[in-house]
Amino acid sequence: MTKKTKPHYVNNKEFLQAMIEWNERCAIAKDKGESNPPITNYIGECFLKIANHLSYRPNFINYTYREEMISDGIENCLQYVHNFNPEKSNNPFAYFTQIIYYAFLRRIQKEKKQSHVKNKIIENMNVDMFLTQEVNGEVSNNPYTEYLQKNYLPDEDVYKPKKKKDKPKGLELFYDEDTTEEGDINENSTDN
């Protein structure tokens, strides 16, 4: 039995050739003092295929904002397409896959941060107009707010903000915490 190989969704040799041709056109435009030409449709299709297929990996598939991840990946490829140097690398597929991969990770972090902010807002909702509602002249607790506070909030924070360390400035650089203050009596002092 022979093992069937799936055809690659992006042909790396053709992709490399397209990148070489595009880089040559960019060099000509630079010599003329013009801006870089737009990428070809084939290169754009390759970016789209790489981003779509990468989004089907198990670590990315279940996110509700997968389309935003794909958009971010393609945007980053377009931003950094001019950095690909065919003289240094003959694998544009790997280069742009890495760009898209890290764009996905950045989007996930952004979404986690937004989710954290939203959860903190819900957790701290104690405004009277949200907590109470008036039904037939009687004031009662708002069931929607109670539901959100009891059922929606995760058990622990999904996003943990980074704590910034206070760097010493000026004279604080030379200040030693173990030194005694001026009013203290030093036991080793010889003065009586």
N, C-alpha and C positions, 0 to 999 in steps of 0.2 A: 504494500500500500504506500502510496505517496501522499505526503501531507499537503493539503491545499493551502496555499498562501493567499491571504487577502491582498488585493491591490491597495497600495497606499493611496490615501485620499489626497495627499499632496506629493507630487513627484519632486524629490529634492533636487535632481539634476536640472529639471526644467525651471524650478524655482530659482536655483543658483544662476542659471543663464539669464533669466529675466532680471534678477538683481544686478548682475554685471552690466547688462545693457542699460538699465536705469541709472546706475552709477556713472557710466560713460556719458549719458545725456546730461547728468548733473554737472560733471566736470566741464563739459562744453558750455553749459549755461553759466557756470561760474566764471569761465574765461571771458565770456561776453559781458559779464556784469549783471546777468539776469538772475532771477530767483529760481529755485529748483523746480523742475517740471513735475506735474502731478504723477503719482504712481500709476502703473498700468492697471487695467481691469483684472488681469491675471494675478498680479501681486495682491490686489485687494481681495480677490476671491480666496487666495491662499490664507490671508489673515483671517478671513471669515471662517473658513473650514477648520483652521487650527483652533480658533477660539471655540467654535461649536463642539468640536470633538473633545477638546479638553474639558469642556463643561459637563460632559457625560461621565467623567471619571467619578468613582464612588464618593470621593471626598468633596465633590462640588454639586452633585446632581440634585440633592434635596433642598437646596436653598430656593426660597421663593423669589429672590432677586437675581436669578441666574441670568436673565436678559441684561440686567445692568452690568453684571460681571463681564459678559461677552462684549458689551459696548465699551467698557473701560479697557478691556484687553486690546480691542481694535484701535481705540484712540491712542493708547500708548505705543502700539506698533507704528502708527502714522507719525507720532511725535519723534520716534527714535529710528525710523527707517534709514535716515541718512548716516547713522552711526555704524551700520553694518559695512564691514570692509571685506570684500571677497578675496583680497590678497592675504588676509590673516586667517580667514575661516572659509571652508567650502560647505558649511552646513547652515544655511539660513533657516531651515526648519527648526533646528534646535535653538538657535538664537531667538527667534520670535516666539517659540513656545515658552521659553523662560520669561520673556517680557510679559506674555499673557498670564502665565502662572502667577507671577508676583502682582500683576494688576488684580487678579482674582483675590489674592490674599488681602490686598489693601481694601478692596470693596467689602470683604467680609468683616474686617476690623471696623470700617466706617459704619456698617450696618449694626454691628454689635454695640458700638458706642451710642448710636441713635436709639437702639432698643433699651440700653441702660438708662439713658436720659428719660425716655418715655416711662419706663418702669418706676423711676424715682418720682416722677411727677404724679403718677397714679398712686404711689405709696403715700405721698405727702398731701394728697387731696383732702383737705379738711375745710374747705370753703363752705360756709353755711348754705349757699344757694345750690351747691352740688349735693350736699349731704341730706338736705331735707327737700321735700316736695309737698305741695298743698293739694290734697284731694278732698273735695266736698267740704272745704272749710277746716279740715283736720290736717295738722302738720305731721308728716311721718318721714322716716329715713328713705333716701333715694335707693331703690333696690339695684339700680345699675352700678352706682358707685360702690355699694357693698359687694356686689358680684365681682367687680374688677379687683377690689382690694383683697378679697378672699381667694379667688380662683385664678386670676391672671398673672399675678406676680410670681416670678420664679423663686425657688427656695433660697438660692444664693445668687449673687450678682454674676451675670454672664461676662460683663466687661469690668475689668478692674483698672481704674485710672492709674497711670504712673505717678508715683510721688516724686516731686522734684526735691533734690537736696539743696539746702541753702549753702551756697559757696561763701566762704569768708571773704570779706572785702577789706581793703585798706589795712588798718592796724589790727583788725581781727585775725589777719594771717599770722601775726606774731604773738598773739595772745595765747597764753597757756592756761588751761582751765585749772591746773593743779597749783597755781601760784596763790599765795595768801593775799587777802585784801589788806588795805592800809590800816584798818582799825584792829586787825587781829594781832595777838601777841605770839611771837615766834618762840617756841620752847628752847631752841638752841641759841637764843640771843644771849650775848655776854653782858649786855647793858643792864644795870640794876636800877 
